[in-house]
Amino acid sequence: MTDETSAIIQRGLYYEELVAGATYLHRPGRTATEADNVLFSSLTMNTQALHLDAAFSESQPFGQRLMNSMWTLATMVGASVSQITQGTLVAQLGLTDISFPAPLFHGDTLYTETEVVEKRLSASRPGQGIVTLRHTGRNQRGDVVALATRTALMWCAPETPERTP
């Protein structure tokens, strides 16, 4: 059993700890596999042949199956959780400006970075703030494969004796 006075709980960042302009590099990356693509596409009922049919995909412009872009988006956002929002997120408010400028293939590794674009205290929810995050996904060659802007409602830090002025 751990002594609670020395135990450190892993968490994301509270509103006050997020700095506009800061960029967080989320590591490790995640190598995309054929199993990821087939399982995610099947679970989400996405029967797009570009994800599931190797013979068909070979005859298409990229010459091979593409990773499901929703897998890429979900994995990119998920990569940020432990560093930014774990236990400090109230709710995700929205995703905008989503794009996939280059394909991601089986065997590629997705690396994600997140920039804190802006933040403001909530006018209607005391103790909470609204933060705009810009996620960028790159493959192992540094090519941008995904972009998304995310708006999140974050908890402000709890008032504790060491935080009270």
C-alpha positions in Angstrom: 0.0 0.0 0.0 1.3 3.4 -0.9 1.5 6.2 1.6 -1.1 8.7 0.4 1.1 11.7 1.3 3.7 10.5 -1.3 1.3 9.1 -3.9 1.1 11.0 -7.1 -1.9 10.5 -9.3 -1.4 10.8 -13.0 -3.7 13.4 -14.5 -4.1 15.9 -17.2 -3.8 19.7 -16.8 -6.2 22.0 -15.2 -7.3 25.1 -17.0 -4.8 27.3 -15.2 -1.9 25.0 -16.2 -2.7 25.2 -19.9 -0.7 28.0 -21.6 -1.9 29.5 -24.9 0.8 28.8 -27.5 2.3 25.8 -25.8 2.7 22.6 -27.9 2.6 19.2 -26.3 4.3 16.3 -28.1 2.5 13.0 -27.2 4.7 10.0 -27.1 4.9 7.2 -27.8 3.4 7.1 -31.3 1.0 4.5 -32.4 1.8 2.2 -35.3 -1.4 1.6 -37.4 -2.1 -2.1 -38.1 -4.3 -4.0 -40.5 -6.1 -5.4 -37.4 -6.8 -1.8 -36.2 -8.2 -0.8 -39.6 -10.5 -3.9 -40.0 -11.7 -3.9 -36.4 -12.4 -0.1 -36.3 -14.1 -0.1 -39.7 -16.2 -3.2 -38.7 -17.2 -1.8 -35.3 -18.3 1.5 -36.8 -20.2 -0.3 -39.7 -18.0 1.5 -42.2 -17.8 -1.0 -45.2 -15.7 1.3 -47.4 -13.7 -0.9 -49.7 -10.7 1.4 -49.4 -10.3 0.1 -45.8 -11.3 -3.5 -46.2 -10.7 -4.8 -49.7 -7.0 -5.1 -50.6 -7.6 -6.2 -54.2 -9.9 -3.3 -54.9 -7.6 -0.8 -53.2 -4.7 -1.9 -55.3 -6.6 -0.5 -58.3 -7.2 2.8 -56.7 -4.9 5.9 -56.7 -3.0 5.1 -53.5 -2.5 1.4 -54.5 -3.2 0.0 -51.1 -5.8 0.2 -48.3 -6.1 3.4 -46.4 -6.4 3.6 -42.7 -9.9 4.6 -41.7 -9.7 8.4 -41.2 -12.0 8.2 -38.2 -9.5 5.8 -36.6 -6.8 8.4 -37.3 -8.9 11.2 -35.7 -9.8 9.1 -32.6 -6.3 7.9 -32.1 -4.9 11.4 -32.5 -7.3 12.8 -29.9 -6.8 9.8 -27.6 -3.0 10.3 -27.7 -3.5 13.6 -25.9 -5.7 12.4 -23.1 -3.1 11.3 -20.5 -1.0 14.5 -20.9 -3.8 17.1 -21.2 -7.3 16.0 -20.3 -7.2 12.9 -18.0 -9.4 13.7 -15.1 -9.4 17.4 -15.9 -11.9 17.4 -18.7 -15.6 18.3 -18.0 -16.7 17.7 -21.6 -15.7 17.8 -25.2 -17.7 20.6 -26.8 -16.8 20.1 -30.4 -14.4 19.3 -33.2 -14.0 21.5 -36.2 -11.6 22.1 -39.1 -10.9 18.4 -39.5 -8.8 17.4 -42.5 -6.6 14.6 -43.7 -4.0 16.1 -46.0 -2.1 12.9 -46.6 -3.0 9.2 -46.3 -2.1 6.9 -43.4 -1.4 3.3 -44.3 -1.0 0.0 -42.4 2.5 0.0 -40.9 2.7 3.8 -40.6 3.3 5.3 -37.1 1.0 8.2 -36.0 2.7 10.8 -33.9 0.5 13.5 -32.4 1.1 17.0 -31.1 -1.4 19.4 -29.5 -1.1 23.2 -29.4 -3.2 25.2 -27.0 -4.7 27.8 -29.3 -6.7 29.9 -26.8 -8.5 29.7 -23.5 -11.1 31.7 -21.5 -13.0 31.2 -18.3 -16.5 30.0 -18.8 -19.1 32.8 -18.2 -21.8 30.4 -17.2 -20.0 27.6 -15.4 -17.9 28.8 -12.4 -14.8 26.7 -11.9 -14.5 25.8 -15.5 -12.8 27.1 -18.6 -13.1 26.7 -22.4 -9.9 25.7 -24.2 -9.3 25.4 -27.9 -6.8 22.8 -28.9 -5.2 22.1 -32.3 -4.2 18.5 -32.8 -1.8 17.6 -35.6 -1.0 14.0 -36.6 2.1 13.1 -38.5 3.5 9.9 -39.9 7.0 8.6 -39.2 8.3 10.7 -42.1 6.8 13.9 -40.6 4.0 14.2 -43.2 0.9 15.8 -41.8 -1.8 13.1 -42.1 -4.5 14.7 -39.9 -5.6 18.1 -38.4 -8.4 18.9 -36.0 -9.4 21.8 -33.8 -11.1 20.7 -30.5 -12.9 22.8 -28.0 -12.9 21.4 -24.5 -14.6 22.4 -21.2 -11.9 22.0 -18.6 -11.9 22.1 -14.8 -10.1 24.9 -13.0 -7.7 23.7 -10.4 -9.4 23.0 -7.0 -8.7 25.4 -4.3 -6.2 23.9 -1.8 -4.2 25.5 1.0 -1.1 25.6 -1.1 -3.0 27.3 -4.0 -4.7 29.9 -2.0 -2.9 33.3 -2.1 
